[in-house]
Amino acid sequence: MSQPSRERLVELRREFHRKPEPAWREFWTTARVVEELESMDVDDILVGPEVLAEGERIAVPDDEELERWYRQAEEAGANPETLEKLRGGYTGAAATLERGDGPTVALRVDIDGLPREESTDDEHRPAREGFRSEHEGTMHACGHDAHATIGLGVLEAVADSDFEGTLKVLFQPAEETIGGGKPMAESGLLDDVDYLLAVHIGLDHPTGEVVAGVGGFLAVHQFRADFSGESAHAGARPGSGRNAVQAMAAAVQNLYAIPRHGDGATRVNAGKVGGGTATNVVPEQAHVEGEVRGETTELMEYMRERARSVLDGAATMHGCEVDVTPEGEAPGAESDPVVVDVVETIAGRTGGVDSVVRNDDLGGSEDATVLMNRVQERGGRAAYVGVGTDHPGGHHTATFDVDEDSLAVGVDVLSETVRALARDRP
């Protein structure tokens, strides 16, 4: 089995890094992935609506925003035929490699960027070496540029091997908004999968370290609550209004007052709030965007129900109405030990790997759990693999970067794991 060269992997990763696109706007990224897939010996390529269940996308930007990113991808040279299939924010792709009667193995990688500015400091390598984001206000600050590269590298390596079975590589959009996993899982793509691997680079593990099975995912529910009241003159007729900001403020305070649960860890955060128009107007509109999490799916659901009661109660208390819109949700998940065994064995004999950690907790949330649950509920097995990388800034920071030596490590470990799963059928 021949692996893609380090130079090729670095070139691809830097190309993706230059053009990050947020959730449901990954037009150029998807088109570039498809261009690479079309150059490989794969049997099937599905794009956009073909990999997303109808009616399952959430938090999709408005038409004007989607059109702006679509035109930007068009101007950057994305294939017009591919772009046309992605209209309306139906981003993402999947490739299938069929090589005989063995089991079906899938690899999921995410492809979206984050809405944050990237550092211009010369200490930041992408800025210093000329591959900093060209899309101001958007950045690959969590390694999804590396994930897309690893997905392509694994597909290329397995295609050039003695693999017997079926390999599916899923290039998932909208992970950062916890929005792309469910529509991809509900599309049916995973219903014949025997083994699913998902991968994340970094996670505070150094270059050369591999985590065979990440667990400890916090189940998460994200929401937006829009409060509606009635405006009035704040000086002349203060009692005539219904203050939406007052309702929102009461909601925020009481969200943090939700009792903790004795069965495990829970979280709540009001991450973004706003409202009102002027200092002398009783505000008629306000909003809060927030999230709740739980150590298990059941604990998240406890927090979700309590949060909804708080939002409704705050609105009622101040004579307002509230409209609560879900903006993302993902359950908890655990990696299956039989798959972790294989990853641990393969990583232990892979060049460039200095240490192998069998299990570690993520301590956050990830919608790969939706895909993992889908496979496991149908009798398949799944594991979430961590590929360490030295990153000078933490995930989601302006100075996040990856050690590009980690790209080849990820490709080697995952492609060999795919072959071993198909051959040994644990």
C-alpha positions in Angstrom: 0.0 0.0 0.0 1.5 3.3 -1.0 0.7 6.4 1.0 0.3 10.0 -0.3 3.5 11.9 0.2 4.0 14.3 3.0 4.4 17.1 0.5 1.0 16.4 -1.1 -0.8 16.2 2.3 0.8 19.5 3.4 -0.2 21.2 0.1 -3.8 20.0 0.4 -4.1 21.1 4.0 -2.7 24.5 3.3 -5.1 25.0 0.4 -8.0 24.1 2.6 -6.6 26.4 5.3 -6.6 29.4 3.0 -10.3 29.1 2.2 -12.2 28.3 5.4 -16.0 28.3 5.2 -18.5 28.2 8.1 -21.4 25.7 8.5 -23.6 25.2 5.4 -21.4 27.6 3.4 -18.6 25.0 2.6 -19.2 25.5 -1.2 -15.6 25.8 -2.3 -14.4 23.2 0.2 -16.9 20.6 -1.0 -16.2 21.3 -4.6 -12.4 21.0 -4.0 -13.0 17.7 -2.2 -15.1 16.4 -5.1 -12.4 17.5 -7.5 -9.9 15.3 -5.6 -12.3 12.4 -5.4 -12.8 12.5 -9.2 -9.1 12.0 -9.7 -9.1 8.8 -7.6 -10.3 5.3 -8.4 -13.5 5.5 -6.4 -16.8 3.8 -7.4 -19.3 6.5 -6.3 -19.3 10.1 -5.3 -22.4 11.7 -3.7 -22.7 15.4 -3.2 -24.9 17.8 -1.2 -28.6 16.8 -1.1 -27.5 13.2 -1.8 -25.8 12.9 1.6 -28.3 15.0 3.7 -31.7 13.8 4.8 -34.4 16.2 3.6 -35.8 18.5 6.4 -33.1 17.6 8.9 -30.7 20.6 8.5 -30.9 23.3 11.2 -29.4 26.8 11.7 -29.0 27.3 7.9 -28.0 30.9 7.0 -30.4 33.1 5.1 -30.4 33.2 1.3 -28.4 36.4 1.1 -25.6 34.9 3.3 -25.6 31.7 1.3 -25.4 33.5 -2.0 -22.5 35.6 -0.9 -20.4 32.5 0.0 -21.6 30.7 -3.2 -20.4 33.6 -5.4 -17.1 33.7 -3.5 -16.6 30.0 -4.2 -17.5 30.6 -7.8 -14.9 33.4 -8.1 -12.3 31.2 -6.5 -12.7 28.7 -9.4 -14.9 26.0 -7.9 -16.4 23.7 -10.5 -19.7 25.2 -11.6 -21.4 21.8 -12.0 -20.6 20.8 -8.5 -21.5 24.2 -7.1 -25.0 24.0 -8.7 -25.6 20.8 -6.7 -24.8 22.6 -3.5 -27.2 25.5 -3.9 -29.1 26.4 -0.8 -26.3 25.3 1.5 -26.5 21.6 0.7 -22.8 21.1 1.3 -20.8 18.0 2.1 -19.9 14.9 0.1 -19.3 11.1 0.4 -17.2 8.7 -1.6 -17.5 4.9 -1.8 -14.7 2.5 -2.7 -16.0 -1.1 -3.4 -13.4 -3.8 -3.3 -15.0 -7.2 -2.9 -17.3 -8.9 -0.4 -15.8 -7.8 2.9 -17.5 -5.6 5.6 -18.3 -1.9 5.1 -16.1 0.5 7.0 -16.8 4.2 7.1 -14.6 7.2 8.0 -16.2 10.5 9.0 -14.3 13.8 8.7 -15.7 17.3 9.2 -14.9 20.2 6.8 -16.3 23.5 8.2 -14.4 26.5 9.6 -15.2 28.8 12.4 -16.4 32.4 12.3 -13.4 34.0 13.9 -10.5 36.1 12.8 -7.1 34.5 12.3 -3.9 36.0 13.7 -1.7 38.2 11.5 1.3 37.9 13.9 4.5 36.7 12.2 4.8 34.2 15.1 1.7 32.4 13.6 3.0 30.1 10.9 0.1 30.4 8.4 0.6 34.2 8.5 4.4 33.9 8.2 4.4 31.4 5.4 1.6 32.8 3.4 -1.4 30.4 3.9 -3.4 32.4 6.4 -7.1 32.6 5.8 -8.2 34.6 2.8 -11.7 34.9 4.2 -11.5 37.6 6.8 -13.5 36.7 9.9 -13.4 33.0 9.2 -10.7 30.5 10.1 -9.8 26.9 10.4 -9.2 27.1 14.1 -10.1 23.5 15.0 -8.2 21.4 12.4 -11.0 20.6 10.0 -8.6 21.5 7.1 -6.4 18.7 8.4 -9.4 16.4 8.8 -10.5 16.9 5.1 -6.9 16.2 4.1 -6.7 13.0 6.2 -10.0 11.8 4.7 -8.7 12.2 1.2 -5.3 10.6 2.1 -7.0 7.6 3.7 -9.1 7.0 0.6 -6.1 7.3 -1.7 -4.1 4.9 0.5 -6.8 2.3 0.8 -7.6 2.4 -2.9 -4.0 1.5 -3.6 -4.0 -1.5 -1.2 -5.2 -5.1 -0.9 -8.3 -3.9 1.0 -11.3 -6.2 0.6 -14.7 -4.7 1.4 -16.4 -1.4 1.1 -15.0 1.9 2.3 -17.1 5.1 2.7 -15.5 8.4 3.5 -18.0 11.0 4.6 -17.0 14.7 4.4 -19.5 16.2 6.8 -20.5 19.9 6.9 -21.6 22.0 9.9 -19.9 20.2 12.8 -19.2 23.5 14.6 -22.9 24.3 14.9 -23.8 20.7 15.8 -25.9 20.7 12.7 -24.4 18.4 10.0 -24.3 15.1 11.8 -28.0 14.4 12.0 -28.9 15.0 8.4 -25.9 12.9 7.3 -26.8 10.1 9.7 -30.5 10.2 8.7 -29.6 10.0 5.0 -29.2 6.3 5.1 -25.5 6.4 4.2 -24.5 4.6 7.4 -27.2 1.9 7.5 -25.0 -0.8 6.1 -21.9 0.2 7.9 -20.2 -2.4 10.1 -17.4 -0.2 11.5 -17.3 3.6 11.8 -14.2 5.7 12.5 -14.2 9.4 13.3 -11.1 11.4 13.8 -10.0 14.7 15.4 -6.5 16.2 15.4 -5.0 17.8 18.5 -7.3 17.7 21.5 -4.3 18.7 23.6 -2.3 15.6 22.7 1.2 16.1 21.3 2.5 15.2 17.9 3.2 11.4 17.8 0.5 10.5 20.3 -2.6 8.7 19.3 -5.8 8.2 21.3 -7.3 4.9 20.2 -10.8 5.6 21.6 -12.1 9.0 22.7 -15.1 9.0 24.9 -16.6 11.2 27.6 -18.6 13.3 25.1 -21.0 15.8 26.7 -24.4 15.5 25.1 -25.4 19.0 24.0 -28.5 21.0 23.0 -28.1 24.5 21.6 -31.0 27.0 21.3 -32.1 30.5 20.4 -34.9 32.2 22.5 -36.5 35.3 21.0 -38.5 37.3 23.5 -41.3 39.6 22.3 -42.9 42.4 24.3 -44.4 45.8 23.6 -42.5 49.1 23.2 -43.4 52.3 25.1 -41.8 55.6 26.0 -39.5 54.8 28.9 -40.0 58.3 30.5 -43.7 59.2 29.8 -45.3 55.7 29.8 -43.0 53.2 31.4 -45.8 51.0 32.6 -47.4 50.7 29.2 -44.6 48.5 27.8 -43.7 44.9 28.2 -40.0 44.8 28.6 -38.4 42.0 26.5 -34.9 42.7 27.8 -36.1 42.3 31.3 -37.6 38.9 30.5 -34.3 37.9 28.7 -32.2 39.1 31.7 -34.4 37.1 34.1 -34.0 34.1 31.9 -30.2 34.3 31.8 -30.0 34.7 35.5 -32.2 31.7 36.1 -30.6 29.5 33.5 -27.5 29.5 35.7 -29.7 28.7 38.7 -30.8 25.3 37.3 -30.0 22.7 40.0 -27.1 20.4 39.2 -28.0 16.7 38.9 -26.8 14.0 41.2 -26.2 11.5 38.4 -23.4 13.4 36.7 -21.9 16.6 35.3 -24.2 19.2 33.6 -23.4 22.5 31.9 -25.3 25.7 30.9 -24.2 28.8 29.0 -25.9 31.9 27.8 -23.3 32.7 25.1 -24.9 35.5 23.2 -27.6 38.0 24.2 -29.0 41.2 22.8 -32.1 43.4 22.5 -33.6 46.8 22.6 -33.3 49.9 20.3 -32.6 53.0 22.4 -32.1 54.1 26.0 -35.5 55.8 26.1 -37.6 53.0 24.6 -39.0 50.1 26.6 -37.6 47.2 24.5 -40.0 45.0 22.7 -37.4 42.5 21.3 -34.6 40.6 22.9 -32.8 37.3 22.4 -30.5 34.8 24.0 -28.5 32.1 22.3 -27.3 29.4 24.7 -26.7 25.7 25.3 -27.0 23.0 27.8 -24.9 19.9 28.2 -24.8 16.7 30.1 -22.5 13.9 30.9 -25.1 11.6 29.4 -27.9 12.1 26.9 -30.4 11.8 29.7 -28.6 14.5 31.7 -28.6 16.8 28.7 -32.4 16.2 28.3 -32.9 17.1 32.0 -31.1 20.4 31.4 -33.0 21.0 28.2 -36.3 20.6 29.9 -35.3 22.8 32.8 -34.0 25.5 30.5 -37.2 25.5 28.5 -39.2 26.0 31.8 -36.9 28.9 32.7 -37.4 30.6 29.4 -41.1 30.2 29.5 -41.3 31.4 33.1 -39.2 34.4 32.5 -41.4 35.5 29.6 -44.6 35.0 31.6 -43.2 36.8 34.6 -42.7 40.0 32.5 -45.8 39.7 30.3 -43.9 38.7 27.2 -43.8 35.8 24.7 -40.9 33.6 23.9 -40.1 31.6 20.8 -37.5 28.9 21.3 -35.7 27.5 18.3 -33.3 24.5 18.5 -30.0 25.2 16.8 -28.1 22.0 17.3 -28.2 18.8 19.3 -25.9 15.8 19.7 -26.1 12.8 22.1 -23.4 11.2 24.2 -21.4 8.3 22.8 -18.7 5.8 23.7 -16.1 4.1 21.5 -16.5 0.3 21.2 -13.7 -1.6 22.8 -13.3 -4.1 19.9 -12.6 -1.2 17.5 -10.4 0.6 20.1 -8.3 -2.7 20.3 -7.6 -2.5 16.6 -6.7 1.1 16.6 -4.4 0.7 19.6 -2.6 -2.3 18.0 -2.2 -0.5 14.6 -1.0 2.8 16.2 1.5 0.9 18.3 3.4 -0.3 15.2 3.0 2.8 13.0 6.0 5.0 12.2 5.8 8.5 13.7 3.7 7.3 16.7 5.6 7.7 20.0 2.9 6.8 22.4 -0.6 5.4 22.4 -3.3 6.3 24.9 -6.1 3.7 24.9 -8.9 6.0 26.1 -9.4 9.6 26.9 -12.4 11.9 27.6 -13.2 14.7 25.2 -14.8 16.9 27.8 -16.8 18.6 25.1 -19.4 17.9 22.5 -19.2 16.7 18.9 -21.9 15.6 16.5 -19.9 12.6 15.3 -21.8 11.0 18.2 -25.0 11.1 16.1 -23.3 9.0 13.5 -21.7 6.7 16.1 -25.1 6.1 17.7 -26.7 5.4 14.3 -24.2 2.7 13.5 -24.2 1.2 17.0 -28.0 1.1 17.1 -27.9 -1.1 14.0 -25.4 -3.6 15.4 -22.2 -1.9 14.1 -19.2 -0.7 16.0 -17.6 2.7 16.2 -14.6 4.6 17.6 -13.5 8.2 17.7 -9.8 8.4 17.2 -7.5 11.3 18.4 -4.4 12.1 16.4 -2.1 14.3 18.5 -0.6 17.5 17.1 1.5 20.3 18.6 -0.7 23.3 18.3 0.7 26.7 19.6 -2.8 28.1 20.3 -5.7 26.2 21.8 -8.6 25.0 19.7 -10.8 27.9 18.5 -8.1 30.5 19.1 -6.7 33.0 16.6 -3.3 31.2 16.7 -4.4 27.6 16.3 -2.3 25.6 13.9 -1.3 22.0 13.4 2.0 20.3 13.2 1.9 19.0 9.6 3.8 15.9 10.5 0.6 14.7 12.1 -1.1 14.5 8.7 0.8 11.4 7.6 0.4 9.9 11.1 -3.4 10.2 10.8 -3.4 8.8 7.3 -1.2 5.8 8.2 -3.0 4.9 11.4 -6.5 5.2 9.9 -5.8 3.5 6.6 -4.2 0.6 8.3 -7.0 0.4 10.8 -9.6 0.3 7.9 -7.7 -2.6 6.3 -7.4 -4.5 9.6 -11.1 -4.1 10.4 -12.1 -5.4 7.0 -9.6 -8.3 7.2 -10.1 -9.4 10.8 -13.8 -8.5 11.3 -13.4 -8.2 15.1 
